[in-house]
Amino acid sequence: MEIAAFAFDYDGTLARDGRVAETTVAALRRLKAAGPLLLLITGRQLPDLQRTFSHWSMFDAIVAENGAVLLRPSHHEELSLAPSPPAALLEALRQRQVDPLSVGRSIIATWQPNETKVLAAIRDCGLEWQIIFNKGAVMCLPPGVNKASGLRAALESLGLSPLNVVGVGDAENDHAILLACGYRVAVGNAIDLLKSEADYVCHAHHGAGVEELIQRFLAVPPQDLTSGVRRYDLGIGGDLDGPVAIPSSAALLIAGSSGGGKSRLATLLIERIAEKEMQLCVVDPEAEYGAMLSLASLGGASKAPSLEEVGQLLEHPHNNLVINLLAVDLESRPKYVAGLITLLKKLKTRFARPHWLIIDEAHHGIPRASQPGSAMGPSSLRGTALITAAPLELPPAILRAIDVAIFLGEGARERFEACRDALGTAGIPPGKTRLEPNQALYWCRNAHQIRIVELDAPRQEHERHVRKYAQGVLGEDNSFYFRGEHNQLNLRAYNLITFVQLAKGVDAGTWLFHLQRGDYSRWFREVIKDEQLAEHAASLEHSQSTDATASRQAICDLVEARYTAPADAPLQPRGT
C-alpha cells in the first residue's frame, strides 16, 4: 500500500493541553518534505484553531468542527459542509441553561454532563441531530456529519483515496477517521477502542507519539510499514489449510491455456477489488471486460484510447477503467503499454493509485524482447496482475519479481514446472497431475509449497447462472416433466419459473409421485446444478413425503427465494 497523506487529529494527538511542541512541528515539516500531504481533522472551530496553532497553514487541508467545515489554506478556500444549527435548537439549549455553550458554523459544543439536556432539546425540537463525544467534550452536529465525512470531502478536493491515508487519533470522535483510512494509528494516550483497532500503536503520547510515527515512516519504505495490513487482500478461494488471498500489493501472474479459467479468475479479482473500494485499470486486448459493472471503457475496434483520456479518467479516485485495445495491432501494443505504464507511474507518484492494474494477454503488451527498465520494471509491479497463456514470453526480470503465481487449466503443472527457474523457486507442486474444474495451482514466494486451491465463483457467473435457469429455455433433455404415476400428463417445465407455475397447478397425486421418487432434488442437482437447493429439496422429500400442500409450498418458496430474491438470500424451508 502506498501512502499519499497523513490525517491528524489535533487535541490529544498533535497537541497536549491545546499546544503543539516545536519538535512535533519540526517532525511534521520533515514528513511534508518527504512527499505526503498533511491533513488536520479537529473538533475545534476554525478561528479558535488558528488563534491557538500558528502553524495551521502548513497543512494541505483542514477539517474543522468535527467534519462540518473544510479549509484549503493554499487556496484560501473555506467551505461549509453542513447546515447551520436551527434557531429552535439553540433556543431550547439556552432555556435549559446549557453552560458552557459554543456555536460554530454547524457545530454546537459543550461538556459533560450536559449531554442529557442536549438530547432532551433535540427530542423536543423533533430533530435528527446527533451527539458525538470526545473525552468529556460533547458535540452536537447534523446527521451524518463526523470526522470521516469531513475527511472524505477533503480527500475529494485533493484527488486522493482514503485507502492511501494514514489516520492518527486518540479519542472517541477519531474512531470514524481510523475506520475510513487505509492505515490506522493510535497515539500512546489513545482510548482502548482506538488502540484495539489500530494497525500501529505509538509508545509515546500526544505529539511525541506523532514524532515517533513520523520517524518510523521516514526510516521504513511505506510498503514495509503497511505490510501487516491484510484487510485489503483479495480472497480467491481456499483449501484444507484455509482461505487463500492475494496480498494487496502483490505482483501477480495468472497463467493458463485458452479456456482454462483465466478470464473467470480475472472477473473474480475485479469483483474483489471493487468490494474493497480500490481503483482498478484493466488493459483489455480482446474486449472481454467492457461489460463489467462499475467499469468505464475507453477505445474500441475503430479507435485506440488516448493516454490523455486515460489520465483524465483515472485522476478521479472513484473511476475504474477498461482500456480496449482492439484498434491497437500486435506490433504496436508494446509501445502503447509502455506509454500507459509510464503514465500510471506518474499517477501513482501523485495520487498513490490506481491500486490495481490488470494486463490481459500480457506477453503481447510486455514481450520478452522488451526492456522492462524503460517502462515496467520490477519495482513497478506492486498491485499488478499479468494474465497470459505464455508466461515464458514475458521478460525474465518481470518473472523474477512475481510474488504470487496461479496456474490454471489443462497443463497447469507443466506450466509451473517450466516457469520454476524463471520464478526462482525450487518448490515442487503436489503429486496430483490433473486439476478438477475450478481448481488452480497457487504459488507464493513466501510460502514453502504449492497449494491446490478451490477457486470461488465470480458473482457475475452466479447471476448468469440464475438468469439461464430461471428465465432461459432448457432443452428437452434437461427440462422437468410432470407426468404422474401412469404417465397421464406431459407438462414440460423448461426453466425454474415454469417449474413453479406448473407445480402450483398439478394435482396432489402427481406432485407426491415425483416428490416420493426424489425427482425434484435430482433435477435441481443434476440439471440446475444447485447443490444447496437440491439438499433442501431432498430434506423436504424425506420429511413431508405425504403432505402435498406443505411440501409443494415449501419447494416453490425455496425456488423463488433462490431465483427471484437477491443472490445471497438464505435458503430456508418454510417452518424451519
Helices and strands as residue ranges (DSSP letters): E 5-9, H 22-33, E 37-41, H 46-52, G 56-58, E 61-64, G 65-67, E 69-72, G 73-75, E 77-80, H 87-95, E 102-103, E 108-111, H 115-125, E 130-134, E 137-141, H 147-158, G 162-164, E 165-169, G 172-174, H 175-180, E 183-186, H 192-197, E 200-201, H 206-219, H 222-225, E 234-239, E 242-246, E 251-256, H 262-275, E 280-284, E 296-298, H 307-314, E 321-324, G 330-332, H 333-351, E 356-359, H 362-365, G 372-374, G 378-380, E 384-388, G 391-393, H 396-400, E 404-408, H 412-423, E 439-444, E 451-455, H 459-471, E 480-482, E 491-493, H 496-503, H 508-517, H 519-526, H 531-543, H 548-563
